[in-house]
Amino acid sequence: RNTALHTFVVNELFDVVTYMIQEAERFKQVIDYTIRDFEGKNILVLAAKIRHENMALYILARALKQVNFNINDADKDGMTVLHYACAFGMPRLAEQLIQCGASMTVVNKKQRTP
């Protein structure tokens, strides 16, 4: 299912995404960063897939605070955020993911690692 955040991410509305997350934090509301869209992507995976490195880094920093967030979560094609960061040339995101414990050995459905 798509949330408002999924829609704002896919439309590359970084200012709106940051505003929504900041307001949620200000009012002590919890954002569930694990919710997936119809392609099985959470908003972090989605931000990486659309090649928006700054948005993905922003979301990553907040998502890591969530106890049940899995940095190695994959979409229906088995692609993790690290897969997308490596495939689309986002070195800052890839480095941050690895520093935060992302697996470099997880394989996607095509049996490829990041």
N, C-alpha and C positions, 0 to 999 in steps of 0.2 A: 504494500500500500504506500502511496506517496503522501508525505506530509508537506506542510507549507515550506519547511526547510528544504526538502528535496526539490521542490519547485524553484525556490530561490537559488539554490546551488546550480541546478541545471541551466538556469537562465543567467548565470554568472553575475548575480546581484550581490556581490561581496559586501557592500555597505549594509544591505538589508540583513544578510546573514549575521554579520557582526552585531548589528543593532539588536536583532532578536535574541541572540545568545547573551549579550550583555544585559538586556532587560530581564531575561529569565534569571540570570545570576543575581541581579539587583533585587528582584522580588523573591529570591530563594526558591525558584521553581526548577525542577529537574528536567533536563532535556535527555531523552533516551537516544543516545547516539547509535544504538544497535538496531533501530527500526530500519527495515529494508524496503526498497521500492519494488516495483513489479519485476525488475531484472535481478533482484536479490542484492542490491547495493545499498549499503548504509551511506550517510551523507559524506563521510570521509572518502570512501571508495569512489563515490560519484564525483567528488571534487577532483580527485586524482585522474579519473577517467577523462574528464573534460579539460585536463591539463592546466588547472588553475592551482599552481603550486602555493601561492600565498594563502589562498583560501584553505587548501588542504593542511598547511602548517598551522593555521589558526584553529581549525577544527580539531586537529590532532592534539594540540596543547590542552584543549578543554575535554576532549573525549577520554584522555588518559586519566583524568580525575575520577571517572566513573568506574566503580568497582567491577562491573560485569562487562566492560569493554574489552574486546579481543582484538589486539593489533594485527593479528593474522587472519581476521575474518575475510572470507572470500565471497565473491559474487557467484552466480550460477555457472559461470565459465571457469570457476576456480581461481580467478584473478584476485590477488590481494592488492592493497594499496602499494606495497613495494613492487609488485609486478608492474603496475601502471607507472610508478615513479621511474623505474628503470627503462621501461619500454618507450616512454615519452620524454626522456631526458630532463628529469627534475632532480638534479643532484642534491640540492639542499634538503628536499623532502626525503630522498632515499637515505641520506646520512642520518637525519633525525630519526627516521623509522628504525634503522639498524641500532642506533644508540639507545632507543627505547625498547629493544628486544624483538623487533620483527625478524622472522625467520627468513634466511637466505636460501633455505633448502626446500621450502614448501613448493609442491608442483601444482600447476594448473591442469585443466582437463586435456591439454595438449602435451602433458608431461614435461613442461618447461618450468624451470626455476626463474626467479627474478634475475 
